[in-house]
């Protein structure tokens, strides 16, 4: 509950922060209109790149990417745009989605400060989504926007563990927004699906065991009746001389009594039911 309240308070503050608001709109499919006043050229490229991606406009994104890719990037460059996580992440999304040339962007990322975000950006460009060095929540959001089919359970778990580590997870607005979106993705992709699946399996198990119990009861009693019938037939097939020496009525009553007694012994019925369960593939461990 604390996490949710904190998230709500933070997101409510984004209205006065255009760059953060633009990223939130991008990853959450919220409406977005680029600000018009007091915007630098780099921020203008960022805002219109976000808008182009949201509109799925290759031409719109390419025009912005062409503008910024004219800038020279040298080794150990201190140009602010190189270290602008909001801009670089948006450009990566656009370059991959619209299949633009990556060379300039690869060069930019190689000249960034070496940290987990930079490593993840580089791996996103090369398709290395499984690297343990990645910020998994960042990979999760990226795949959510571009190819949901590549999201796997390990990424969901690792992203959740990172989000749970509050000392590491919220050290910048960029990472914070990404983590909040990743948390929503985890709930959407993992928790409801697993919960529903487990719930359905548990319901099926209850129905299955009830049906097996009824089924095994009928089969058990049919076998007892068959035993009685076979014994009766065997008795009638005996030679007349032997029959005279045997009290037929006593034998039949005895056989019926054995069958009735057997049906009353719970152990026999339980063992037979377990045998039927295992015949239908129910794990032995769950019957112990």
C-alpha positions as CSV (number, residue, x, y, z in Angstrom):
1,X,0.0,0.0,0.0
2,X,2.9,2.4,0.8
3,X,4.4,1.7,-2.6
4,X,1.1,2.5,-4.4
5,X,0.6,5.7,-2.4
6,X,4.1,6.8,-3.1
7,X,3.7,6.1,-6.8
8,X,0.5,8.0,-6.9
9,X,2.0,11.1,-5.2
10,X,5.0,11.0,-7.5
11,X,3.0,10.7,-10.7
12,X,0.7,13.5,-9.6
13,X,3.7,15.8,-9.6
14,X,4.7,15.1,-13.2
15,X,2.4,17.7,-14.6
16,X,5.0,20.4,-13.9
17,X,7.9,18.3,-15.3
18,X,7.5,18.1,-19.1
19,X,10.4,15.6,-19.7
20,X,9.2,13.2,-17.0
21,X,5.7,13.6,-18.2
22,X,6.7,12.8,-21.8
23,X,8.4,9.6,-20.7
24,X,5.4,8.6,-18.6
25,X,3.1,9.2,-21.5
26,X,5.3,7.2,-23.8
27,X,5.5,4.1,-21.7
28,X,1.9,4.2,-20.5
29,X,0.2,5.0,-23.8
30,X,-1.1,8.3,-22.3
31,X,-2.0,11.3,-24.5
32,X,0.9,13.8,-24.9
33,X,1.4,17.2,-26.5
34,X,4.9,18.6,-26.8
35,X,5.4,21.9,-24.9
36,X,5.8,25.0,-27.0
37,X,7.6,27.5,-24.9
38,X,11.1,27.7,-23.4
39,X,12.3,24.5,-24.9
40,X,15.9,23.8,-26.0
41,X,16.6,22.2,-29.3
42,X,17.6,18.9,-27.7
43,X,14.4,18.8,-25.6
44,X,12.4,19.7,-28.7
45,X,13.8,16.7,-30.5
46,X,13.0,14.6,-27.5
47,X,9.4,15.7,-27.2
48,X,8.7,15.4,-30.9
49,X,10.4,12.0,-31.0
50,X,8.0,10.8,-28.2
51,X,5.1,12.2,-30.2
52,X,6.2,10.5,-33.4
53,X,6.6,7.1,-31.6
54,X,3.2,7.4,-30.0
55,X,1.6,8.2,-33.4
56,X,3.7,5.4,-35.0
57,X,5.0,8.0,-37.5
58,X,8.3,6.8,-39.1
59,X,8.6,10.0,-41.0
60,X,8.1,12.1,-37.9
61,X,10.7,10.2,-35.9
62,X,13.2,10.0,-38.7
63,X,13.1,13.8,-39.1
64,X,14.0,14.3,-35.5
65,X,16.6,11.5,-35.5
66,X,18.2,13.1,-38.6
67,X,18.5,16.4,-36.8
68,X,20.3,15.1,-33.7
69,X,22.4,12.6,-35.6
70,X,24.2,15.5,-37.4
71,X,25.9,16.2,-34.1
72,X,29.5,15.0,-33.8
73,X,30.2,12.7,-30.8
74,X,33.8,12.5,-29.7
75,X,35.5,10.3,-27.1
76,X,34.8,11.4,-23.6
77,X,32.4,14.0,-24.8
78,X,30.6,16.0,-22.2
79,X,27.7,17.1,-24.4
80,X,24.6,17.0,-22.1
81,X,22.4,15.2,-24.6
82,X,24.7,12.1,-24.5
83,X,23.9,11.6,-20.9
84,X,20.2,12.4,-21.2
85,X,18.6,9.1,-20.3
86,X,15.1,10.3,-21.4
87,X,16.3,11.2,-24.8
88,X,18.6,8.2,-25.4
89,X,15.9,5.7,-24.4
90,X,13.4,7.4,-26.6
91,X,15.8,7.3,-29.6
92,X,16.6,3.6,-29.0
93,X,12.8,2.8,-29.1
94,X,12.4,4.8,-32.3
95,X,15.5,3.4,-34.0
96,X,14.4,-0.2,-33.3
97,X,10.7,0.3,-34.1
98,X,11.3,2.2,-37.4
99,X,14.5,0.3,-38.4
100,X,16.7,3.3,-38.6
101,X,20.5,3.1,-38.8
102,X,22.0,2.5,-35.4
103,X,25.6,3.5,-36.0
104,X,25.4,7.1,-34.6
105,X,23.4,6.0,-31.6
106,X,25.8,3.2,-30.9
107,X,28.6,5.7,-30.9
108,X,26.7,8.0,-28.5
109,X,26.1,5.1,-26.0
110,X,29.8,4.1,-26.2
111,X,30.8,7.6,-25.1
112,X,28.4,7.7,-22.1
113,X,29.4,7.3,-18.5
114,X,29.7,3.5,-17.8
115,X,26.9,2.5,-15.5
116,X,24.0,0.0,-15.5
117,X,21.8,2.3,-17.5
118,X,24.4,2.7,-20.3
119,X,25.0,-1.1,-20.3
120,X,21.3,-1.7,-20.7
121,X,21.0,0.8,-23.5
122,X,23.8,-0.9,-25.4
123,X,22.2,-4.3,-24.9
124,X,18.8,-3.1,-26.0
125,X,20.3,-1.9,-29.3
126,X,22.0,-5.2,-29.9
127,X,19.1,-7.4,-28.7
128,X,20.9,-8.8,-25.7
129,X,17.9,-8.8,-23.4
130,X,19.1,-11.7,-21.2
131,X,22.3,-10.1,-19.9
132,X,22.5,-10.2,-16.1
133,X,24.1,-6.7,-16.2
134,X,20.8,-5.2,-17.6
135,X,18.4,-3.2,-15.5
136,X,15.6,-5.7,-16.0
137,X,12.8,-3.2,-15.5
138,X,14.2,-1.2,-18.3
139,X,14.3,-4.2,-20.6
140,X,10.8,-5.1,-19.5
141,X,9.4,-1.7,-20.5
142,X,11.3,-1.7,-23.7
143,X,9.9,-5.1,-24.7
144,X,6.4,-4.1,-23.6
145,X,6.6,-1.3,-26.1
146,X,8.2,-3.2,-29.0
147,X,7.6,-7.0,-28.6
148,X,5.6,-8.3,-25.7
149,X,6.2,-11.9,-26.8
150,X,9.8,-11.7,-25.7
151,X,8.9,-11.0,-22.1
152,X,9.7,-14.0,-19.9
153,X,9.2,-15.1,-16.3
154,X,12.9,-14.6,-15.3
155,X,12.7,-10.9,-16.4
156,X,9.5,-10.4,-14.4
157,X,11.0,-11.9,-11.3
158,X,14.3,-10.0,-11.6
159,X,12.5,-6.7,-12.3
160,X,10.3,-7.2,-9.3
161,X,13.4,-7.9,-7.1
162,X,15.0,-4.7,-8.3
163,X,11.9,-2.7,-7.7
164,X,11.7,-4.1,-4.2
165,X,15.2,-2.8,-3.4
166,X,14.2,0.8,-2.7
167,X,17.8,1.8,-2.1
168,X,18.7,1.0,-5.7
169,X,15.5,1.4,-7.6
170,X,14.5,5.1,-7.3
171,X,17.8,7.0,-7.6
172,X,16.6,9.1,-10.6
173,X,13.4,10.3,-12.2
174,X,14.1,8.2,-15.3
175,X,14.6,5.0,-13.4
176,X,11.7,5.8,-11.1
177,X,9.2,6.1,-14.0
178,X,10.6,3.0,-15.6
179,X,10.2,1.0,-12.4
180,X,6.7,2.2,-11.9
181,X,5.7,1.0,-15.4
182,X,7.6,-2.2,-14.9
183,X,5.6,-2.9,-11.7
184,X,2.4,-2.5,-13.7
185,X,3.7,-4.9,-16.4
186,X,4.6,-7.5,-13.7
187,X,1.0,-7.3,-12.4
188,X,-0.4,-7.5,-15.9
189,X,1.8,-10.3,-17.2
190,X,2.6,-12.4,-14.2
191,X,0.4,-12.1,-11.2
192,X,-3.1,-12.3,-12.6
193,X,-2.1,-15.0,-15.1
194,X,-0.4,-17.2,-12.5
195,X,-3.1,-16.6,-10.0
196,X,-5.9,-17.5,-12.4
197,X,-4.0,-20.5,-13.6
198,X,-3.3,-21.9,-10.2
199,X,-6.8,-21.2,-9.1
200,X,-8.2,-23.1,-12.1
201,X,-5.8,-26.0,-11.5
202,X,-6.8,-26.2,-7.9
203,X,-10.5,-26.2,-8.8
204,X,-9.8,-28.9,-11.4
205,X,-7.9,-31.0,-8.8
206,X,-10.9,-30.9,-6.5
207,X,-13.3,-31.9,-9.3
208,X,-10.9,-34.5,-10.6
209,X,-10.5,-36.2,-7.1
210,X,-14.3,-36.2,-6.6
211,X,-14.9,-37.9,-9.9
212,X,-12.1,-40.4,-9.3
213,X,-13.6,-41.2,-5.9
214,X,-17.0,-41.9,-7.5
215,X,-15.5,-43.8,-10.4
216,X,-13.3,-46.0,-8.1
217,X,-16.3,-46.7,-5.9
218,X,-18.3,-48.1,-8.8
219,X,-15.3,-50.1,-10.2
220,X,-14.5,-51.5,-6.8
221,X,-18.0,-52.7,-6.3
222,X,-18.3,-54.1,-9.8
223,X,-15.1,-56.1,-9.2
224,X,-16.6,-57.5,-6.0
225,X,-19.8,-58.4,-7.8
226,X,-17.7,-60.0,-10.6
227,X,-15.8,-62.0,-8.0
228,X,-19.1,-63.2,-6.6
229,X,-20.4,-64.1,-10.1
230,X,-17.2,-65.9,-11.1
231,X,-17.3,-67.9,-7.8
232,X,-20.9,-68.8,-8.3
233,X,-20.1,-70.0,-11.9
234,X,-17.2,-72.0,-10.7
235,X,-19.4,-73.6,-8.1
236,X,-21.9,-74.7,-10.7
237,X,-19.2,-76.1,-12.9
238,X,-18.1,-78.5,-10.2
239,X,-19.0,-82.3,-10.6
240,X,-22.3,-83.3,-9.0
241,X,-20.5,-85.5,-6.5
242,X,-18.5,-82.6,-5.2
243,X,-21.5,-80.3,-5.1
244,X,-23.3,-82.7,-2.8
245,X,-20.5,-82.4,-0.3
246,X,-20.6,-78.7,-0.3
247,X,-23.3,-76.5,1.2
248,X,-24.0,-74.3,-1.8
249,X,-26.0,-71.8,0.2
250,X,-23.3,-71.5,2.8
251,X,-20.7,-70.8,0.2
252,X,-22.7,-68.1,-1.5
253,X,-23.5,-66.4,1.8
254,X,-19.8,-66.7,2.7
255,X,-18.7,-65.1,-0.6
256,X,-21.3,-62.3,-0.3
257,X,-20.2,-61.8,3.3
258,X,-16.5,-61.5,2.2
259,X,-17.5,-59.0,-0.5
260,X,-19.6,-56.9,1.9
261,X,-16.9,-57.0,4.6
262,X,-14.3,-56.0,2.0
263,X,-16.4,-53.0,1.0
264,X,-16.6,-51.8,4.6
265,X,-12.8,-51.8,5.1
266,X,-11.7,-48.2,4.2
267,X,-8.1,-49.2,3.7
268,X,-9.0,-51.4,0.7
269,X,-11.1,-48.7,-0.9
270,X,-8.5,-46.0,-0.3
271,X,-5.7,-48.1,-1.8
272,X,-7.8,-48.9,-4.8
273,X,-8.7,-45.2,-5.2
274,X,-5.0,-44.3,-5.1
275,X,-4.3,-46.9,-7.7
276,X,-6.9,-45.4,-10.0
277,X,-5.5,-41.9,-9.4
278,X,-2.0,-43.0,-10.4
279,X,-3.4,-44.8,-13.4
280,X,-4.8,-41.5,-14.6
281,X,-1.4,-39.8,-14.0
282,X,-2.1,-38.1,-10.6
283,X,1.3,-37.7,-8.9
284,X,2.0,-40.2,-6.1
285,X,3.5,-37.4,-3.9
286,X,0.2,-35.6,-3.7
287,X,-1.6,-38.7,-2.4
288,X,0.8,-39.2,0.5
